[in-house]
Amino acid sequence: YRFPEESLPARVWRSLKSTDKADYQVSVELRPESIVWVKVEGQLLLEESGKLVADLRTALKETEDRLVLDLAYLVKTETEMVEWLGDELKEFYDRIRVVPPQKGEFSSVALLLATYS
């Protein structure tokens, strides 16, 4: 029994994974109408987020998909990381919607990401 091959866009998005040493987890859900939901959970810190951001940029460059970046389940992040994330993804802002963290200290993160909502 053979399974059909996964399309290139699907492979690109499914390659988004956190490293074993990272304090965050990434899950990817491909949705209808070229929407990709990427959920990031845990602690997303500047020194660990380089691979995630590079992979997001690659996927956005190689596809026409729209991205929902779900950060609602972050338990910790840094303002510098969020600013850097915004700078790195700004060329794709018209294709990105961010679900910001909802708790206390994250209100500043929500403001920084407001341009993506």
C-alpha positions in Angstrom: 0.0 0.0 0.0 1.5 3.3 -1.1 0.8 6.7 0.4 0.8 9.7 -2.0 3.8 11.9 -1.8 3.5 15.0 0.2 3.5 18.3 -1.7 6.6 20.6 -1.6 4.7 23.3 0.5 3.6 20.6 3.0 7.1 19.3 3.3 8.5 22.8 3.8 6.1 23.6 6.6 6.4 20.2 8.3 10.1 20.6 8.5 9.5 23.3 11.2 10.6 21.5 14.3 12.2 22.6 17.5 15.6 21.2 18.3 15.9 18.6 21.1 17.7 21.1 23.2 15.2 23.9 22.7 12.8 25.0 25.5 10.0 25.4 23.1 7.9 23.0 20.9 6.5 23.7 17.5 3.4 22.1 15.9 2.2 22.7 12.4 -1.3 22.3 11.1 -2.0 22.7 7.3 -5.5 24.1 6.9 -7.7 24.7 3.8 -7.2 27.8 1.6 -3.4 27.8 1.9 -3.4 28.7 5.6 -0.7 27.2 7.9 -1.2 27.3 11.7 2.1 27.2 13.6 1.8 26.9 17.3 4.8 27.6 19.5 4.7 26.5 23.2 7.1 26.8 26.1 10.0 29.3 26.4 11.0 31.1 23.2 14.3 32.9 24.0 16.6 34.8 21.6 19.5 32.4 21.6 17.3 29.4 20.7 14.9 31.0 18.2 17.3 31.4 15.3 16.4 28.1 13.6 12.7 28.7 14.0 12.9 32.2 12.5 15.1 30.9 9.6 12.7 28.0 8.9 9.7 30.4 9.0 11.4 32.7 6.5 12.3 29.8 4.2 8.8 28.4 4.2 7.3 31.9 3.5 9.7 32.4 0.6 9.1 29.0 -0.9 5.3 29.1 -0.6 2.4 31.4 -1.2 0.7 30.3 2.1 -0.6 32.5 4.8 0.7 32.0 8.3 -1.0 32.1 11.6 1.8 32.2 14.2 0.2 31.1 17.5 2.2 32.3 20.5 -0.7 32.0 22.9 0.9 29.1 24.8 4.3 30.7 25.4 5.2 30.7 29.1 8.3 32.9 28.7 9.9 35.1 26.0 12.1 38.2 25.7 11.2 41.6 24.3 14.5 41.5 22.2 13.5 38.2 20.7 10.0 39.5 19.7 11.5 42.7 18.2 14.0 40.5 16.2 11.2 38.2 15.1 9.2 41.1 13.9 12.2 42.6 12.0 13.0 39.2 10.4 9.4 38.5 9.2 8.4 42.1 8.3 8.7 41.5 4.5 5.9 38.9 4.9 3.6 40.9 7.3 0.7 40.9 4.8 0.6 37.1 5.0 1.1 36.7 8.7 -1.4 36.8 11.6 -0.1 36.5 15.1 -2.0 35.1 18.1 -0.2 36.9 20.9 0.3 35.5 24.4 -2.5 36.7 26.7 -0.9 36.8 30.1 0.6 39.7 32.2 4.1 40.4 31.1 3.2 39.5 27.5 1.1 42.6 27.0 4.2 44.4 25.6 4.8 41.4 23.3 1.3 41.8 22.0 1.9 45.4 21.2 5.1 44.7 19.3 3.3 42.1 17.2 0.1 44.2 16.6 1.2 45.0 13.1 0.8 41.3 12.2 -2.7 40.9 13.5 
